[in-house]
């Protein structure tokens, strides 16, 4: 797989230089967080990409803005598509679009 993984340890201040570096040779950025998508890291990256008029594809994965039923952590991650299989279903077509 030809992917780059960045551990975005904080949202503020946003590492704009790192994003610019990624934009030089990546056509898709994926943010993944086990928190709410709205107002989270994905939103911050989206706002920055918009501010620089970037056309890169952005996929933000995280907890959707809806009620999540009480369950174990793993069950909740599965419900939100943040378990291994859910992530595989989103990422695999990006890496191998014809399979």
N, C-alpha and C positions, 0 to 999 in steps of 0.2 A: 504494500500500500504506500502510496506517495502522499502522506498527510503530515501536517505539522500540528503539534499539540502545545498549547500555551496555557500555563496555569495562571489564570487571571486572579490573583490573590486579593485584589481589591478593585472596587468600581471607581472610587474617587481618590485621587485624581485618575482619570482614565489615561491609560498609556497610549496616547495618540501616535507616538512614534512607532510603537510596536505594530499598531494597526496599519500605518502607512507602509511599514516594511512587509507585512503580510500581503497587502494589496498589490505589491510589485509582481508577485508570482502566484497568486491564488485567485481563482474565479469564484469560489464559494467560501464563506465564513460561517461557522456554526458556533453558537454560544450554547453552553450546557450548564445549567445550574439547578440545584435542588431547592430553589426558592421560587417565588412568583416571577413570572416572565415580565409582567407589567411593573415598571419601576426598578427592574433588576439590571444585571449586567448586559443582557441582550438589548434592553431598551437604551442603555447608555451607548452601546456600540452602534445601534441603529441611528440614534440622534447624531452621532459624530459622522457616520457615513453620509447621512442626509446633508449635513452642514458642508461637506466637501464635495457634494454632488457625485458621489461614487455610484457606479452601476453594478458593483459586485453583488452577487446573491447572498443574502443573509438569512440564515435559518436559526431561530431562537427556540431552544428547547428548555422547558422548565415546568413549573407548576402552573396550570391554566387558571384563568380568573373565573373560577366557579367553585362551588362547594365540593370538597373532597370528603368522602365518608370516613368515619372513624374506622381505622384498621391498623394492622401492623405497618411499619415503615415500608417493608418490601411490598406489601399489598398496595399501598398508596403509590409507590413508584411505578408498579405495574399498571395501575389504573391511569396514571398520567403518561404512560409510554416511556418512562425513564428507566425501565429495567433493560437488561441486555437485549432481549428480543425486540423491544420497542425501539431502542436506539439503532439496532441492526436494520430494521425496516426503513428507517429514515436515511441512514448513512449509506448503506450498501448501494442503492440505485445511483447515488452521486458518484461512487467510485467505479461502478461497473454498470453503466446505464443500459446496456443491451442484455443483461442477464435477468 
